[in-house]
């Protein structure tokens, strides 16, 4: 029996990850989502940190496990969540505000790694 609710949450997760991290292909996002489900990750921030790791060139195979471990430390968790918040804010701002294409590329490179 297929859990359709879980399936749609997983689809929504990898599509959202792709919006924020365009360097992550659909296939990589699906694998990340599958790995998170297999590891029984219920904390969305753990998955987002794993996605950030992959977007910056980290290994897809180790992303979820490493993210789980690092997010257990309160100090690292606070810093990484702050970074994710900044990335989300810059992503929304770049979409909503007109900006010179060179400056937009500059900000996308810094925050989004593209």
N, C-alpha and C positions, 0 to 999 in steps of 0.2 A: 504494500500500500504506500502510495506517494504522499508525502506531506506537502500539499500545494502551497500552504502559507509559508513554510520554510523556503520552498523553491522560489517564490516571488520575492521574499526578503533577500535572498542570495542574489537574484538578478538585479534588484534595486541597488544592492551594495556594490556590485562590480561596475554598474553603469555610473554610479555616483563617484566612485574612485577614479574612473576614467575622465570624468568631467574636471576633477581637480588636478589630476596627474595625467595629462595627455600622452606622456611618454610611455605609460603603461598600456600595452595593447589589450584588446578584449580577451585574448587567450590567457595572458598573464593575470589579468584581473579575475578571470574565472578560476584559474588554478589557485590564486591567493584566497579566494572565497571558499573553495573546496578544502584547502589546507586549514583554514580557520574553523570550518565546520567539523573537520576530522579531529581537530584538537579541542573541540568543544569550547571555543572562545565565545563568551557572551559579552565581553567588554568591547564596545565599538572602538574605543581609543586604541586598544591593542592592534586592531586590524588597520586602523589609520596609520599608526606608527610603522607597521609592516609595509604598508603601501608607500609611505615616505621613503623608507629604506630601499625599496625596489626602484622607486623613481630616481633615486640618487645613484643607482648602479649596483645596489646590493643583490645578493643571490636570492632568487625566488624560493629555492629549496629550504633556506634557513631563516627566512624573514619572520614567519609566525613564531617559531620557537624562540628566536632571539628577542622578538618584540615582547613576548610573554615574560621572559626573564628580566629584561630591562625595565619594564613597566611595574614590576614588583617593588622597585626602589622608589620611595616617595619623591626624592629630589629629582631623579631623572624623569619620572612621570610628570612632574610639574613643569619642567623645562620643555619636554617634548610636546605636551599639550599646548603650551604657550606658542611653540613653533607652529603647530598645526592650526591654531587659531589665526596666527598671522598669515599663513598660506591661504586659508579660506577667505580672510578679509581682502587680501590682495587680489585673489581670483574674482571675487564678486565686484570689486572696485574696477578692475580692468575691463570687465564686461559691461559695466554700467556707465563709466565715465569716458568721454572722448579724450584721447591722449595722442601725442605725436607717436608715430609707429616706432621710431628709434627708442624713445623712452619706454614705450610699452614692451618692446623686445628686451630692453635692459632689465626692467622689473620682472618680466617672466623668467628671464635667465636666473636672476637672484633667488626668487621665491619658488618658482615652479620647476626649475632645472631644465628649461627648454629654451 
